[in-house]
Amino acid sequence: MELRRGTKGPVLVLDDGRQLTLDSDEESIVACVSHAHMDHLSGMSSGVALMTEETRLIFSARGARYRNHMPLQLGGSVRLLGGDVTFSARSSGHMLGSAVFSVDLDGLRLTYTGDMNTYPSVLHDPAEVVSGTDVLVIESTYGSPVYRFAEREQVYASIVGWIRRVLEEGKVPAFEVYAAGKAQEVIALVNTSLEVPVVVSRAVGRVAEVYRRTYPWLDFVVEGTREAGEVVRGGGFVYVSNRRAPTAWRSEWAVATGWALTRTFPGYDAAFPLSSHADFHGLLEYVRSTEPKLVVTVYGHSATFARFLNRTGVKAISLDEKPLIRMI
């Protein structure tokens, strides 16, 4: 059995040559699709695409519709390939419906984290640790020691303070954030911290409607609707959009992304290091809690994280540096 680097994510190659994909886009008998960010869109050409129902609905809201979808709810398992392989899903804490997948076959358990967050947020609990993992395939987006995020509550407080200040100046606090995941977190933060209406772009609204099935208390109006027009005329609202565009009102613009920790964003009035990924220390703690025999790092700073793990006595390989790994 081998693990190789695919076009987007890892590919598990069985001894008979059949492939199981993990957020990768090659043809396969079974594809595990961890979450509904477009850079992880995959499995369209597989025999079966495993994902949570929430992931399918968010992809559909964004125009990507699966015909080969098999739902696998968080906490659930399914046996496929004649019952020889068991697939399980646990929450990755990254966004609504995001999953850590475990694959059990031939006495080995491989766990693939997909994108994950190891800290609680206003919407999600931290990623679940999967016990009994032999091979841990872990995302390493922020797998460098330079990435240590402040406590989430501290970042939230900074965002809320900025919103209050901008509103007091008679302007609109506007956020350019990812349409899926980050936008809904900002909406939820405003809903729970301030008595201020939220207007969202259409792309954000389509995903937010899916979120509202799980979080019915989410409160927002979509720009272009009569309700949004009334809010805009009244003033004193927060605007959340997936892109920055000219507005008819005076506004200040902010971004909310983990990259704000190390990058500048010219032309924006504020940048908040709010991430839906684990930072370096969160990744390290997840490895320690899982206690795998082998760690395979993927994405981002995978080489840096693998080298650090090896120096601390944890056997690790970067799939970016070694794109084919023989496991058993």
Residue, then its C-alpha position, 0 to 999 in steps of 0.5 A: m500500500e502506498l500514499r502518493r501526492g495527487t493533483k490536489g491532495p493525497v492518494l492512497v494506492l491499494d496493493d491491487g492498484r485501485q485508488l482512494t483519494l483524499d481531496s484529490d481529483e484523480e479517478s478513484i473508487v472512493a473519494c473522501v471530500s473533507h470540506a466545501h472550500m473550492d480548492h478542495l473540490s474533488g471526487m467528481s470523477s470517482g465511483v463514490a464521493l464521501m462527504t457530509e451532507e453539509t459539505r454537499l449542500i455548501f458545494s451545491a450553493r456554490g454551483a458544484r453539484y455531485r451526482n456520485h455523493m454518499p453522505l457520511q455524517l460526523g461520528g459515523s462510519v461506512r464499510l465499502l469495497g466488499g466490506d474490506v475498508t471502513f471509512s469514518a468521519r469526525s469533525s475537523g473544526h474548520m467549517l460547517g460539515s468539515a471532516v477528519f476521515s479515517v480509513d481502516l484496512d488490512g489492520l492499519r488506520l490512516t487518518y486524514t485531517g483535511d483542513m482543521n482547526t484545533y481551537p473552539s470558535v463561535l460556531h465550531d468545537p475543535a477538531e476531534v482526535v482520532s485514537g488508534t491512528d497508525v498513519l496521520v496525514i495532517e495539513s500543515t498550512y501554518g506548520s512553521p513556528v512563526y505562526r502562533f495565533a493569539e487567543r481567539e477571544q482576543v482576536y474577537a475582541s479586537i474585531v468587535g472593538w474595530i466595528r464599534r469604532v467605525l460605527e461611532e464614526g458614522k461609517v460602515p464596517a465592511f469585511e472581505v472574507y471567504a464566502a464559506g466559513k469565515a464569512q459565517e463566523v464573522i456574522a455569528l460574532v456580530n450576532t452574539s456580540l453586538e445589536v447591529p444588523v448584518v448585510v451580506s453579499r449574495a455569494v455569502g448569503r447562499v452559503a449562510e442559508v445552509y449554515r442557518r439549517t444548523y444555526p437557526w439563530l444566524d441573523f443577516v439580510v442579503e444585499g439587493t433584497r427589500e429587507a437589506g434596502e431598509v437596513v442600509r437606509g437606516g444605517g448602522f450595520v456591518y457588511v460582510s462580502n466575499r469581494r471588495a467592491p465600491t459601495a454607496w455608503r462610507s465604509e472602512w474595509a477589513v480582512a480576517t485571515g491567518w495570513a494577517l499575522t505575517r503579511t500586510f494588506p495595503g489599501y485595507d483599514a484593518a487586518f485581523p489574524l483570524s484563521s479557521h486553521a490550526d497554528f503551529h502549536g495546535l498542529l503539534e498538540y494534535v500530533r501528540s494527542t493522536e500518537p501515530k506511528l508515522v506522520v505525513t505532512v501535506y500542504g503549506h509548510s509541510a517540509t518545515f513541520a516534518r523536519f520539526l517533528n523528526r527533531t522531536g522524535v516523531k517519525a514524519i515525512s513531507l509528502d511534498e518532499k517525498p511524493l511517494i511513500r510505501m507504508i506496508 
